[in-house]
Amino acid sequence: MQTKNDMLIVEDLTLLMMDDKSGAIAGAGTLYYTLGGAVLVELGLGGHTRADENDQGLNGVKVHAVAGRAPSDPLLRAAHTKVGERVRGVQTLLIEIGTGVGKRETVLDRLVERGVLRQETKKTLGLFRTTSTTVADTGYKKALVEKVRAVLIDGVEPDARTAALVGLLSASGTLPTLHRSVPWSGKVYKRAKELEQSSWGAEAVNAAVMRTVAAVSAGTVVAATT
């Protein structure tokens, strides 16, 4: 059984993007890019994948699986296997992982299993079954938000994991949804952007993921407003 002690970046990110009561996840239109990005970033941070900035194609930097470095977590291991099937650009992998092994339903199921989320199925009008998802462990999420707040408001230097979470929130355009806990400001925007554009000393795949997620999210916003 999965426990909270080995939460993945993609799980923490989903929790941060989720409304506690409604269960709605911010940035739904490009969520597969964001979730795929979180998985790829974790693989990069763990040394399970590598990317060569000099090896780029139409779909961005090419990502390689590092042989003999398969992760123990089943979700990450499946993603590592996917990367190892053949060398592809980061943008292609974001889609394949975000709609496959790291898709929304898989991540939510893991969070329910860990006891962080709660799912309830009810009948509407005695006919239609609907499933609601809410945050069960509000204490865990509060602690997670406090880490983000400490980095963006108090100027605390983040560890690689927290930097990844902040960078992904920034790249996906969903960071402002935390405004009740992390008041939105120019200072917050600037610091988050710095982390988004940094590779945090890990493999180049991290920076490539951030650039791609940010570009796709920005393109979606432009399309929706024109």
PAMIDREN-356807 format. One record per residue: chain; residue number from 1; x, y, z of N, C-alpha, C in turn; residue in one letter. Coordinates in steps of 0.02 Angstrom, whole numbers. Example, Ala and Ser with C-alpha at 12.3 -4.5 7.8 and 13.67 -1.06 7.14 Angstrom:
<sites>
A, 1, 660, -284, 390, 615, -225, 390, 660, -165, 390, A;
A, 2, 642, -112, 354, 684, -53, 357, 645, 2, 394, S;
</sites>
This chain:
<sites>
A, 1, 42, -61, 0, 0, 0, 0, 44, 63, 0, M;
A, 2, 25, 112, -40, 62, 174, -43, 50, 215, 20, Q;
A, 3, 101, 250, 43, 94, 293, 102, 113, 364, 85, T;
A, 4, 100, 410, 132, 115, 480, 120, 190, 494, 122, K;
A, 5, 228, 447, 149, 300, 457, 156, 336, 457, 89, N;
A, 6, 305, 427, 38, 338, 424, -27, 296, 457, -82, D;
A, 7, 265, 512, -64, 224, 549, -113, 268, 574, -170, M;
A, 8, 240, 570, -230, 276, 594, -289, 261, 668, -300, L;
A, 9, 304, 700, -339, 293, 770, -357, 226, 778, -392, I;
A, 10, 208, 732, -437, 146, 738, -474, 85, 733, -427, V;
A, 11, 92, 696, -372, 37, 691, -324, 30, 755, -284, E;
A, 12, 86, 781, -259, 84, 844, -222, 59, 901, -266, D;
A, 13, 81, 901, -328, 60, 953, -375, -16, 951, -386, L;
A, 14, -42, 892, -397, -114, 884, -407, -153, 909, -346, T;
A, 15, -128, 892, -288, -160, 914, -226, -160, 990, -219, L;
A, 16, -104, 1021, -237, -100, 1094, -234, -147, 1128, -284, L;
A, 17, -159, 1096, -340, -201, 1124, -392, -275, 1110, -381, M;
A, 18, -291, 1070, -330, -360, 1049, -319, -395, 1092, -267, M;
A, 19, -457, 1109, -281, -499, 1145, -233, -521, 1095, -179, D;
A, 20, -513, 1114, -116, -526, 1068, -61, -597, 1041, -60, D;
A, 21, -645, 1083, -75, -715, 1063, -69, -745, 1035, -133, K;
A, 22, -734, 1069, -189, -765, 1047, -251, -726, 991, -285, S;
A, 23, -662, 986, -271, -621, 936, -304, -599, 956, -374, G;
A, 24, -618, 1016, -396, -598, 1040, -462, -523, 1052, -464, A;
A, 25, -491, 1034, -519, -419, 1043, -527, -406, 1100, -575, I;
A, 26, -367, 1149, -553, -352, 1207, -595, -312, 1186, -657, A;
A, 27, -319, 1225, -710, -281, 1212, -771, -301, 1148, -806, G;
A, 28, -366, 1131, -802, -390, 1067, -830, -376, 1060, -904, A;
A, 29, -377, 1115, -941, -368, 1112, -1013, -300, 1086, -1036, G;
A, 30, -249, 1098, -995, -181, 1074, -1012, -154, 1030, -956, T;
A, 31, -198, 998, -919, -177, 959, -861, -130, 902, -879, L;
A, 32, -142, 871, -937, -98, 815, -956, -26, 837, -967, Y;
A, 33, -17, 898, -991, 51, 924, -998, 83, 934, -929, Y;
A, 34, 44, 962, -884, 70, 977, -817, 87, 913, -779, T;
A, 35, 42, 863, -782, 54, 800, -746, 112, 762, -778, L;
A, 36, 112, 761, -845, 168, 729, -879, 234, 764, -863, G;
A, 37, 231, 830, -857, 291, 869, -840, 316, 852, -770, G;
A, 38, 270, 845, -723, 289, 829, -654, 324, 761, -650, A;
A, 39, 298, 713, -688, 329, 647, -688, 399, 650, -719, V;
A, 40, 405, 685, -775, 470, 691, -808, 521, 728, -765, L;
A, 41, 498, 780, -731, 543, 817, -686, 569, 771, -631, V;
A, 42, 525, 731, -602, 547, 686, -549, 597, 634, -575, E;
A, 43, 585, 609, -635, 632, 563, -665, 700, 596, -675, L;
A, 44, 698, 659, -696, 761, 695, -706, 797, 708, -641, G;
A, 45, 760, 728, -589, 790, 742, -525, 822, 679, -495, L;
A, 46, 792, 622, -509, 817, 559, -482, 872, 528, -524, G;
A, 47, 890, 561, -579, 942, 534, -622, 920, 475, -664, G;
A, 48, 854, 468, -673, 827, 412, -711, 823, 429, -786, H;
A, 49, 824, 493, -802, 824, 515, -872, 876, 570, -881, T;
A, 50, 894, 581, -944, 940, 636, -959, 918, 667, -1025, R;
A, 51, 939, 729, -1035, 922, 764, -1097, 983, 803, -1120, A;
A, 52, 991, 805, -1185, 1048, 840, -1215, 1021, 903, -1249, D;
A, 53, 1039, 961, -1223, 1015, 1025, -1251, 1037, 1034, -1323, E;
A, 54, 1089, 998, -1343, 1113, 1003, -1412, 1076, 956, -1460, N;
A, 55, 1033, 914, -1432, 995, 865, -1472, 922, 884, -1470, D;
A, 56, 901, 927, -1517, 832, 951, -1517, 800, 939, -1585, Q;
A, 57, 734, 927, -1583, 695, 919, -1644, 634, 963, -1641, G;
A, 58, 584, 949, -1682, 524, 989, -1684, 486, 987, -1618, L;
A, 59, 493, 932, -1581, 458, 924, -1518, 502, 936, -1457, N;
A, 60, 554, 975, -1467, 596, 995, -1411, 655, 950, -1399, G;
A, 61, 687, 961, -1342, 746, 923, -1322, 730, 848, -1320, V;
A, 62, 776, 808, -1346, 766, 735, -1344, 783, 709, -1274, K;
A, 63, 740, 665, -1249, 747, 637, -1182, 767, 564, -1186, V;
A, 64, 816, 544, -1146, 840, 475, -1146, 830, 444, -1077, H;
A, 65, 811, 381, -1075, 808, 344, -1012, 878, 320, -995, A;
A, 66, 897, 327, -932, 963, 304, -909, 958, 229, -893, V;
A, 67, 997, 190, -928, 996, 117, -919, 1016, 98, -848, A;
A, 68, 982, 49, -820, 999, 25, -753, 976, 71, -697, G;
A, 69, 935, 121, -714, 912, 170, -665, 836, 172, -660, R;
A, 70, 804, 114, -666, 731, 111, -661, 708, 127, -590, A;
A, 71, 660, 171, -580, 636, 189, -512, 598, 130, -481, P;
A, 72, 592, 131, -415, 554, 79, -380, 479, 92, -381, S;
A, 73, 459, 156, -381, 388, 172, -383, 358, 148, -449, D;
A, 74, 300, 114, -447, 271, 86, -508, 252, 138, -561, P;
A, 75, 227, 196, -539, 210, 248, -588, 272, 275, -622, L;
A, 76, 323, 290, -583, 385, 315, -612, 420, 262, -654, L;
A, 77, 416, 200, -632, 447, 146, -670, 414, 138, -738, R;
A, 78, 347, 143, -740, 311, 139, -803, 329, 197, -849, A;
A, 79, 337, 256, -820, 357, 315, -860, 428, 307, -886, A;
A, 80, 472, 280, -845, 541, 267, -865, 543, 218, -923, H;
A, 81, 501, 167, -920, 496, 118, -975, 471, 151, -1038, T;
A, 82, 422, 196, -1031, 395, 233, -1089, 450, 274, -1122, K;
A, 83, 489, 310, -1082, 543, 351, -1109, 594, 307, -1145, V;
A, 84, 606, 247, -1118, 656, 202, -1145, 636, 165, -1208, G;
A, 85, 572, 170, -1227, 549, 136, -1288, 585, 161, -1350, E;
A, 86, 592, 227, -1353, 630, 258, -1408, 643, 331, -1389, R;
A, 87, 692, 360, -1418, 709, 430, -1402, 659, 477, -1435, V;
A, 88, 628, 519, -1396, 578, 567, -1421, 590, 636, -1391, R;
A, 89, 558, 686, -1421, 562, 754, -1395, 520, 760, -1332, G;
A, 90, 538, 808, -1290, 504, 816, -1226, 430, 830, -1233, V;
A, 91, 410, 868, -1285, 339, 884, -1293, 297, 822, -1307, Q;
A, 92, 324, 776, -1347, 289, 714, -1361, 281, 673, -1297, T;
A, 93, 334, 670, -1257, 332, 631, -1196, 284, 661, -1145, L;
A, 94, 279, 727, -1143, 232, 759, -1097, 161, 733, -1111, L;
A, 95, 144, 729, -1174, 77, 706, -1192, 69, 632, -1177, I;
A, 96, 117, 591, -1198, 112, 519, -1190, 108, 499, -1116, E;
A, 97, 148, 531, -1074, 148, 514, -1003, 87, 545, -969, I;
A, 98, 71, 607, -986, 15, 641, -955, -53, 612, -972, G;
A, 99, -58, 577, -1028, -121, 545, -1046, -118, 469, -1036, T;
A, 100, -59, 445, -1014, -50, 373, -1005, -37, 355, -933, G;
A, 101, 26, 337, -918, 42, 313, -851, 34, 365, -796, V;
A, 102, 39, 429, -815, 32, 482, -764, -31, 522, -771, G;
A, 103, -83, 491, -800, -145, 528, -812, -182, 544, -747, K;
A, 104, -229, 590, -752, -266, 616, -694, -297, 561, -652, R;
A, 105, -331, 513, -684, -366, 461, -646, -317, 418, -605, E;
A, 106, -259, 404, -634, -209, 364, -599, -184, 400, -537, T;
A, 107, -170, 465, -545, -144, 504, -489, -197, 511, -434, V;
A, 108, -260, 523, -454, -313, 529, -404, -323, 463, -366, L;
A, 109, -320, 407, -401, -327, 342, -368, -273, 332, -316, D;
A, 110, -212, 352, -333, -156, 345, -286, -168, 389, -224, R;
A, 111, -193, 449, -234, -204, 494, -178, -261, 469, -133, L;
A, 112, -310, 437, -163, -364, 406, -123, -336, 348, -82, V;
A, 113, -294, 307, -114, -264, 251, -80, -221, 273, -21, E;
A, 114, -188, 330, -28, -145, 356, 24, -186, 389, 81, R;
A, 115, -251, 400, 69, -292, 432, 120, -290, 507, 117, G;
A, 116, -260, 535, 65, -255, 608, 58, -319, 636, 28, V;
A, 117, -349, 599, -18, -413, 618, -48, -467, 569, -28, L;
A, 118, -530, 592, -34, -587, 551, -19, -634, 552, -80, R;
A, 119, -656, 494, -102, -704, 490, -157, -769, 459, -132, Q;
A, 120, -824, 490, -151, -890, 466, -132, -934, 462, -194, E;
A, 121, -968, 406, -201, -1013, 397, -258, -1085, 400, -233, T;
A, 122, -1125, 442, -266, -1195, 450, -247, -1240, 444, -309, K;
A, 123, -1304, 430, -295, -1353, 428, -349, -1391, 493, -350, K;
A, 124, -1397, 522, -410, -1435, 583, -419, -1502, 565, -449, T;
A, 125, -1555, 589, -417, -1624, 573, -439, -1637, 498, -441, L;
A, 126, -1597, 462, -403, -1606, 390, -399, -1585, 352, -461, G;
A, 127, -1555, 388, -508, -1537, 356, -572, -1463, 362, -589, L;
A, 128, -1437, 423, -584, -1369, 437, -609, -1318, 435, -553, F;
A, 129, -1265, 398, -564, -1211, 394, -515, -1160, 449, -527, R;
A, 130, -1144, 486, -476, -1093, 537, -481, -1040, 526, -426, T;
A, 131, -978, 538, -443, -923, 528, -395, -892, 596, -379, T;
A, 132, -890, 612, -316, -859, 675, -294, -792, 660, -261, S;
A, 133, -744, 705, -272, -677, 698, -243, -662, 759, -201, T;
A, 134, -643, 749, -139, -627, 804, -94, -562, 788, -57, T;
A, 135, -532, 840, -28, -470, 830, 10, -487, 803, 78, V;
A, 136, -461, 744, 95, -474, 712, 160, -424, 734, 212, A;
A, 137, -360, 738, 193, -307, 756, 240, -289, 829, 229, D;
A, 138, -328, 875, 258, -314, 946, 248, -249, 968, 281, T;
A, 139, -228, 930, 333, -166, 947, 368, -106, 938, 323, G;
A, 140, -106, 884, 283, -51, 871, 237, -47, 926, 185, Y;
A, 141, -106, 944, 157, -106, 996, 105, -85, 1063, 135, K;
A, 142, -107, 1078, 195, -88, 1142, 226, -13, 1146, 234, K;
A, 143, 19, 1091, 254, 91, 1091, 262, 126, 1101, 195, A;
A, 144, 97, 1073, 143, 124, 1080, 75, 120, 1153, 52, L;
A, 145, 62, 1184, 64, 53, 1254, 45, 101, 1298, 84, V;
A, 146, 113, 1282, 147, 158, 1321, 188, 229, 1320, 160, E;
A, 147, 250, 1263, 133, 316, 1258, 102, 321, 1305, 42, K;
A, 148, 268, 1306, 1, 266, 1349, -58, 266, 1422, -36, V;
A, 149, 227, 1437, 14, 222, 1506, 40, 290, 1529, 67, R;
A, 150, 324, 1485, 103, 389, 1503, 132, 439, 1523, 78, A;
A, 151, 436, 1489, 22, 482, 1504, -34, 463, 1569, -68, V;
A, 152, 399, 1579, -81, 377, 1636, -121, 366, 1700, -80, L;
A, 153, 347, 1694, -17, 333, 1752, 24, 390, 1768, 72, I;
A, 154, 416, 1716, 104, 467, 1727, 156, 539, 1723, 131, D;
A, 155, 547, 1704, 67, 615, 1702, 39, 657, 1643, 59, G;
A, 156, 625, 1590, 84, 662, 1530, 103, 689, 1496, 41, V;
A, 157, 752, 1473, 44, 782, 1438, -12, 752, 1367, -16, E;
A, 158, 722, 1350, -73, 688, 1285, -77, 734, 1226, -90, P;
A, 159, 713, 1167, -68, 747, 1107, -90, 724, 1092, -161, D;
A, 160, 755, 1043, -193, 740, 1029, -264, 667, 1011, -275, A;
A, 161, 638, 975, -229, 568, 953, -236, 520, 1013, -234, R;
A, 162, 529, 1057, -184, 485, 1115, -177, 495, 1162, -236, T;
A, 163, 558, 1170, -258, 571, 1212, -316, 535, 1185, -377, A;
A, 164, 533, 1119, -384, 498, 1088, -440, 424, 1102, -437, A;
A, 165, 395, 1097, -377, 323, 1110, -369, 306, 1182, -387, L;
A, 166, 346, 1229, -361, 333, 1299, -376, 341, 1313, -450, V;
A, 167, 394, 1286, -479, 407, 1296, -551, 352, 1269, -594, G;
A, 168, 325, 1211, -577, 271, 1181, -616, 206, 1219, -607, L;
A, 169, 193, 1244, -547, 133, 1285, -536, 138, 1349, -578, L;
A, 170, 197, 1378, -581, 208, 1438, -621, 200, 1423, -695, S;
A, 171, 233, 1370, -718, 232, 1353, -789, 161, 1336, -813, A;
A, 172, 121, 1305, -769, 53, 1286, -788, 4, 1344, -785, S;
A, 173, 25, 1400, -755, -19, 1457, -749, -70, 1452, -692, G;
A, 174, -61, 1403, -648, -111, 1391, -595, -90, 1419, -527, T;
A, 175, -32, 1448, -521, -9, 1473, -456, -57, 1525, -426, L;
A, 176, -87, 1570, -466, -133, 1619, -437, -193, 1589, -400, P;
A, 177, -209, 1526, -414, -267, 1495, -380, -253, 1484, -305, T;
A, 178, -190, 1490, -284, -173, 1483, -214, -173, 1550, -178, L;
A, 179, -204, 1600, -209, -198, 1669, -184, -222, 1678, -112, H;
A, 180, -268, 1636, -88, -291, 1643, -19, -235, 1627, 31, R;
A, 181, -192, 1581, 13, -137, 1563, 57, -71, 1595, 36, S;
A, 182, -64, 1606, -29, -4, 1638, -56, -26, 1699, -96, V;
A, 183, -34, 1757, -62, -59, 1817, -96, -20, 1832, -160, P;
A, 184, -56, 1843, -214, -25, 1855, -279, 5, 1924, -282, W;
A, 185, 66, 1929, -307, 100, 1994, -313, 154, 1989, -365, S;
A, 186, 183, 2046, -383, 238, 2046, -430, 298, 2009, -404, G;
A, 187, 309, 2013, -339, 365, 1978, -307, 356, 1903, -312, K;
A, 188, 295, 1879, -299, 280, 1808, -304, 288, 1784, -376, V;
A, 189, 262, 1823, -422, 267, 1805, -493, 341, 1799, -514, Y;
A, 190, 381, 1848, -495, 452, 1849, -515, 489, 1789, -487, K;
A, 191, 479, 1775, -422, 515, 1720, -390, 495, 1653, -421, R;
A, 192, 430, 1645, -433, 405, 1583, -462, 434, 1573, -532, A;
A, 193, 439, 1628, -570, 467, 1624, -637, 540, 1604, -635, K;
A, 194, 576, 1629, -586, 647, 1611, -579, 654, 1535, -570, E;
A, 195, 611, 1506, -529, 614, 1434, -517, 589, 1395, -578, L;
A, 196, 541, 1423, -613, 515, 1391, -674, 570, 1386, -726, E;
A, 197, 611, 1436, -732, 661, 1439, -784, 728, 1408, -764, Q;
A, 198, 731, 1382, -703, 792, 1352, -678, 788, 1276, -683, S;
A, 199, 845, 1244, -692, 846, 1170, -693, 862, 1142, -625, S;
A, 200, 870, 1186, -574, 882, 1166, -505, 943, 1121, -498, W;
A, 201, 991, 1127, -543, 1051, 1087, -539, 1042, 1015, -560, G;
A, 202, 984, 997, -586, 971, 928, -607, 981, 923, -682, A;
A, 203, 958, 869, -711, 967, 858, -783, 929, 911, -824, E;
A, 204, 951, 922, -885, 922, 973, -928, 849, 960, -944, A;
A, 205, 826, 899, -934, 756, 884, -948, 710, 926, -906, V;
A, 206, 729, 945, -846, 687, 985, -803, 671, 1053, -834, N;
A, 207, 723, 1086, -858, 714, 1151, -889, 673, 1144, -953, A;
A, 208, 686, 1091, -991, 649, 1080, -1053, 575, 1069, -1040, A;
A, 209, 560, 1032, -987, 490, 1020, -969, 456, 1086, -951, V;
A, 210, 489, 1126, -911, 459, 1189, -890, 445, 1235, -949, M;
A, 211, 493, 1240, -994, 484, 1283, -1052, 424, 1260, -1093, R;
A, 212, 418, 1195, -1102, 365, 1168, -1144, 297, 1177, -1111, T;
A, 213, 292, 1161, -1046, 229, 1169, -1011, 207, 1242, -1011, V;
A, 214, 254, 1287, -999, 238, 1359, -998, 215, 1383, -1066, A;
A, 215, 249, 1360, -1119, 231, 1382, -1187, 161, 1357, -1206, A;
A, 216, 147, 1294, -1190, 82, 1266, -1207, 26, 1301, -1167, V;
A, 217, 38, 1312, -1103, -12, 1345, -1061, -25, 1416, -1085, S;
A, 218, 27, 1452, -1102, 20, 1520, -1127, -19, 1521, -1192, A;
A, 219, -5, 1473, -1237, -39, 1469, -1300, -113, 1455, -1291, G;
A, 220, -131, 1415, -1241, -200, 1400, -1227, -237, 1461, -1203, T;
A, 221, -204, 1500, -1160, -235, 1561, -1134, -247, 1611, -1190, V;
A, 222, -198, 1619, -1234, -205, 1666, -1290, -263, 1645, -1335, V;
A, 223, -267, 1580, -1350, -320, 1555, -1394, -389, 1566, -1363, A;
A, 224, -393, 1561, -1297, -457, 1568, -1263, -480, 1640, -1260, A;
A, 225, -434, 1688, -1268, -451, 1758, -1261, -454, 1796, -1327, T;
A, 226, -443, 1760, -1383, -445, 1793, -1448, -502, 1767, -1490, T;
</sites>
